[in-house]
Amino acid sequence: MQLLLLHLDDALELQPDFIRSCLTAGAREIEANGDGPVLRLWCRQHDFEAFATRLSRQMPRGRQDARLCFMGSGDFHHVTSLLLEHALRNEEQPATVIHFDNHPDWVRFGGGVHCGSWVSRAAQHAQVDKVITVGVCSNDLRKPEWKGANLSLLSNGAVELYPYEHAPSRVKKDYGSRSCYRQEDGLIEWSTIASFGEGNFIGFLLSRIQTDNVYLTIDKDVLTRDDAVTNWDQGRMRLPYLLSMITAIGRHHRIIGADVTGDYSRPIYAGSAWTVISKRAEILIDQPHGWPDARNAIRVNSTVNHRLLEALSEVMQ
């Protein structure tokens, strides 16, 4: 396994114990703090493509090992689409993307890429069989069409979504019914982890993975505030359960790559005045207000990162 630390903000730098553990394990650090303020939350396509070129030049070459990347705040989750593309370059067989998150990240976003839109890009990759999103509890599912969701990804089977727990979603169009939901009278009723029971859901999740290869992407906002401190509203999953799912997937499938986002960092934006104002307005609507206690955030996130590093290292050997 190749271990990468992608520095787009200062979130990982503020966790020196975790950095030391990673360096001891042979991690490579990629400094991209200059790109972070442009990429944060969303960016235009030309900026994303320019960053993709710079990232490709810094990625380790000549080895075929699966890569595990830690990359700071969930505001950068759209970088996952680039890491996924790198993981698939040396693979001939298709892969399933397992996406742990409190948000579905499936919105339409014209002219660029958003941390909430990358799933559409990933699902369209020729080698991706489907994306399975696990753990969502956020209000993004309350009226998903109004929030810009690309629900055609559900109806055509490119995405399966299993909330941890959520009330039915109100929709206007007809999306039929599939394994992860049933639609009736303008409501999508979800197949949730809570309705299955945590133990039963793991077996069901494994049955939905039809490929040998799997790519894992973890946004720690899927976890409760006791287990992670993030820039976003957080879900109801506990860390031991997340670790048990990672272990179960690793026992039955080949993990070709993985990434972890969801550390907290204070947002810094770059670009035109309109861009900065737009992003700040967006987080006022979508993200919790106020700053968390910095020391507690570092302590909690360092602990969970150590646990995730241990679990992912075991399944990616």
C-alpha atoms as one frame of an Amber mdcrd trajectory, in Angstrom:
protein
   0.000   0.000   0.000   1.157   3.520  -0.836   0.224   6.057   1.814  -0.279
   9.681   0.729  -0.899  12.854   2.697  -2.397  15.476   0.391  -2.109  18.891
   2.042  -4.843  21.148   0.670  -5.392  22.886   4.027  -3.751  22.785   7.462
  -5.999  20.043   8.908  -3.416  17.263   8.802  -0.493  19.515   9.706  -2.251
  20.277  13.007  -2.129  16.552  13.880   1.618  15.955  14.408   1.161  12.548
  16.052  -0.796  11.326  13.046   1.742  12.801  10.627   4.566  11.013  12.459
   2.705   7.699  12.315   2.162   8.129   8.582   5.788   9.055   7.892   6.944
   6.071   9.930   4.736   3.938   7.689   6.464   5.383   4.617   3.940   8.054
   3.653   4.605  10.528   0.884   3.456  14.105   1.449   2.072  16.153  -1.424
   2.055  19.900  -0.765  -0.915  21.547  -2.475  -1.823  24.288   0.001  -1.603
  26.827  -2.803  -4.344  25.009  -4.688  -6.601  24.546  -1.673  -8.236  28.000
  -1.552  -9.161  27.737  -5.257 -10.462  24.168  -5.029 -12.279  24.553  -1.725
 -16.016  23.812  -1.914 -16.083  24.134  -5.716 -14.038  25.325  -8.647 -14.320
  25.922 -12.362 -13.430  23.143 -14.778 -10.221  24.758 -16.045  -8.923  25.169
 -12.468  -9.780  21.570 -11.679  -8.034  20.305 -14.802  -4.953  22.404 -14.038
  -4.828  20.952 -10.528  -5.314  17.436 -11.926  -2.210  17.930 -14.071  -0.132
  19.175 -11.132  -1.365  16.342  -8.910  -0.537  13.731 -11.541   3.045  14.993
 -11.710   3.452  14.551  -7.941   1.831  11.140  -7.627   4.267   8.264  -6.991
   5.275   6.466 -10.163   6.482   3.014 -11.036   4.605   1.081  -8.342   1.304
  -0.747  -8.649   0.333  -0.726  -4.960  -3.090   0.535  -3.924  -3.009   4.102
  -2.649  -4.553   5.388   0.563  -4.826   9.182   0.689  -5.748  11.428   3.616
  -6.625  14.925   2.380  -8.146  17.186   5.037 -11.560  18.838   4.952 -14.584
  17.351   3.225 -14.726  20.643   1.308 -12.238  18.886  -1.002 -14.191  15.685
  -1.568 -14.332  16.366  -5.318 -10.616  15.503  -5.452 -11.755  11.915  -4.929
 -12.723  11.762  -8.605  -9.065  12.378  -9.529  -7.733   9.834  -7.034 -10.244
   7.298  -8.344  -9.072   7.886 -11.914  -5.462   7.256 -10.834  -6.489   4.043
  -9.063  -8.275   2.756 -12.175  -5.454   3.468 -14.625  -3.649   0.218 -13.867
  -6.813  -1.885 -13.609  -8.409  -3.877 -16.391 -11.494  -4.945 -14.443 -14.362
  -2.688 -13.305 -14.661  -1.426  -9.748 -17.397  -0.477  -7.318 -17.025   2.792
  -5.420 -18.184   2.575  -1.799 -18.871   6.072  -0.523 -19.365   6.669   3.217
 -20.848  10.138   3.764 -23.569  12.139   5.481 -24.301  13.754   2.096 -25.070
  12.143  -1.265 -22.698  14.403  -3.299 -24.809  13.913  -6.436 -25.905  17.431
  -7.359 -25.690  18.871 -10.837 -23.076  21.627 -11.082 -22.492  23.277 -14.437
 -19.138  24.561 -15.593 -17.062  22.986 -12.871 -16.962  20.519 -10.026 -18.342
  20.792  -6.505 -17.567  18.762  -3.386 -21.272  17.881  -3.607 -21.220  16.912
  -7.311 -18.299  14.528  -7.758 -20.410  11.342  -7.576 -21.877  12.074 -11.020
 -18.358  12.303 -12.477 -17.270   9.098 -10.757 -20.385   7.165 -11.796 -19.802
   8.076 -15.442 -16.293   6.575 -15.500 -16.190   3.655 -17.931 -14.602   1.339
 -15.351 -16.985   2.147 -12.497 -19.750  -0.427 -12.170 -21.674   1.772  -9.721
 -21.304   4.024  -6.699 -22.831   2.812  -3.427 -23.365   5.663  -0.963 -23.782
   4.640   2.679 -24.791   6.517   5.818 -26.565   9.693   4.648 -28.754  11.428
   7.246 -28.638  15.021   6.007 -31.484  17.234   4.834 -30.187  16.813   1.265
 -32.675  13.941   1.032 -35.701  15.881   2.286 -36.566  17.363  -1.137 -33.616
  16.202  -3.257 -34.815  17.650  -6.575 -35.010  21.104  -4.984 -31.418  20.615
  -3.754 -30.233  19.891  -7.305 -29.902  16.109  -7.038 -29.289  14.128 -10.202
 -31.794  11.405  -9.340 -31.429   9.787 -12.747 -28.315   8.209 -11.231 -30.657
   6.261  -8.956 -33.184   5.250 -11.579 -30.525   3.982 -14.016 -28.651   2.050
 -11.333 -25.428   4.074 -11.536 -25.816   4.973  -7.849 -27.321   3.112  -4.912
 -27.904   5.082  -1.724 -28.541   3.628   1.718 -29.142   6.247   4.418 -28.335
   5.417   7.990 -31.798   6.654   8.858 -34.064   9.060   6.999 -37.708   9.899
   6.461 -39.144   9.406   2.938 -38.062  11.983   0.351 -40.654  14.047  -1.521
 -40.148  14.123  -5.310 -42.142  15.310  -8.325 -40.887  12.960 -11.047 -41.244
   9.204 -11.284 -38.008   7.317 -10.588 -39.480   3.843 -10.230 -38.182   1.517
  -7.525 -34.853  -0.246  -7.069 -32.993  -2.141  -4.366 -32.252   0.973  -2.294
 -35.671   2.651  -2.486 -39.332   2.317  -3.348 -41.340   5.195  -4.785 -45.065
   5.617  -4.227 -47.348   8.672  -4.303 -44.525  11.165  -4.774 -42.429   9.758
  -1.941 -39.186   7.790  -2.074 -38.994   5.404   0.840 -35.383   4.456   1.492
 -33.862   1.136   2.482 -31.927   2.306   5.531 -29.291   0.805   7.771 -31.648
   1.336  10.709 -34.414  -0.648   9.014 -32.069  -3.545   8.201 -30.252  -3.470
  11.530 -26.508  -2.788  11.499 -25.457  -6.454  11.454 -27.860  -7.420   8.683
 -26.943  -4.431   6.570 -23.299  -5.469   6.251 -24.296  -8.735   4.602 -26.751
  -6.917   2.344 -24.097  -4.357   1.344 -21.703  -7.129   0.374 -24.434  -8.681
  -1.794 -24.755  -5.402  -3.734 -21.074  -5.331  -4.741 -20.818  -7.153  -8.063
 -17.120  -6.513  -8.768 -13.961  -7.943  -7.263 -12.355  -4.477  -7.179 -13.559
  -1.798  -4.760 -12.528   1.811  -4.189 -13.371   3.263  -0.754 -13.965   6.948
  -0.058 -14.741   8.058   3.492 -16.018  11.456   4.558 -15.867  11.498   8.333
 -19.023  13.612   8.510 -20.833  10.270   8.233 -19.839   9.871  11.901 -21.364
  11.418  15.003 -19.753  14.437  16.684 -18.314  12.104  19.335 -16.172  10.425
  16.658 -15.242  13.284  14.300 -15.327  17.078  14.044 -15.945  18.322  10.508
 -16.947  21.411   8.541 -20.380  19.917   7.860 -23.462  18.644   9.629 -22.837
  15.079  10.742 -24.540  11.730  10.662 -25.396   9.019  13.162 -22.841   6.319
  12.429 -20.345   5.344  15.124 -16.699   4.648  14.349 -16.684   0.940  15.361
 -19.484   0.248  12.886 -17.677   2.062  10.073 -14.535   0.054  10.834 -16.535
  -3.193  10.787 -17.858  -2.401   7.304 -14.360  -1.596   6.039 -13.075  -4.894
   7.420 -15.955  -6.888   5.914 -15.473  -5.331   2.477 -11.736  -5.984   2.647
 -12.281  -9.651   3.460 -14.414 -10.227   0.376 -13.001  -7.755  -2.155  -9.753
  -6.265  -3.408  -9.354  -2.644  -2.323  -7.645  -0.872  -5.217  -7.547   2.535
  -3.509  -9.067   4.630  -0.756  -9.251   8.189   0.491 -10.315   9.880   3.723
 -11.720  13.409   4.039 -13.676  15.177   6.763 -11.085  16.815   8.987 -12.003
  20.277  10.194 -10.195  23.372   8.938 -11.149  27.015   8.811 -12.111  27.836
   5.232  -9.889  30.042   3.086 -11.023  30.912  -0.428  -9.245  32.378  -3.437
 -10.496  33.737  -6.735 -12.606  36.675  -7.822 -14.613  38.693  -5.326 -17.778
  37.092  -6.718 -16.343  33.607  -6.192 -15.361  34.286  -2.591 -18.710  35.904
  -1.785 -20.608  33.035  -3.437 -18.737  30.408  -1.473 -19.166  32.222   1.810
 -22.883  32.612   1.130 -23.159  28.919   0.338 -21.553  27.766   3.570 -23.814
  30.099   5.548 -26.715  28.080   4.140 -25.243  24.585   4.112 -22.710  24.378
   6.945 -23.110  24.760  10.722 -22.377  28.236  12.059 -19.552  28.959  14.474
 -16.137  27.448  15.064 -15.579  24.224  17.010 -13.083  24.055  19.837  -9.763
  23.746  18.013  -7.982  21.510  20.535 -10.907  19.121  20.746 -11.206  18.960
  16.961  -7.524  18.065  16.603  -7.691  15.447  19.363 -10.848  13.774  18.047
  -9.821  13.803  14.398  -6.304  12.572  15.100  -7.758   9.636  17.024 -10.162
   8.638  14.260  -7.479   9.058  11.589  -5.199   6.672  13.495  -8.023   4.138
  13.698  -8.865   4.473  10.017  -5.205   4.201   9.031  -4.911   0.968  10.997
  -8.084  -0.547   9.553  -7.402   0.478   5.968  -3.769  -0.659   6.135  -4.950
  -4.125   7.108  -7.400  -4.482   4.209  -5.098  -2.888   1.618  -1.994  -5.022
   2.208
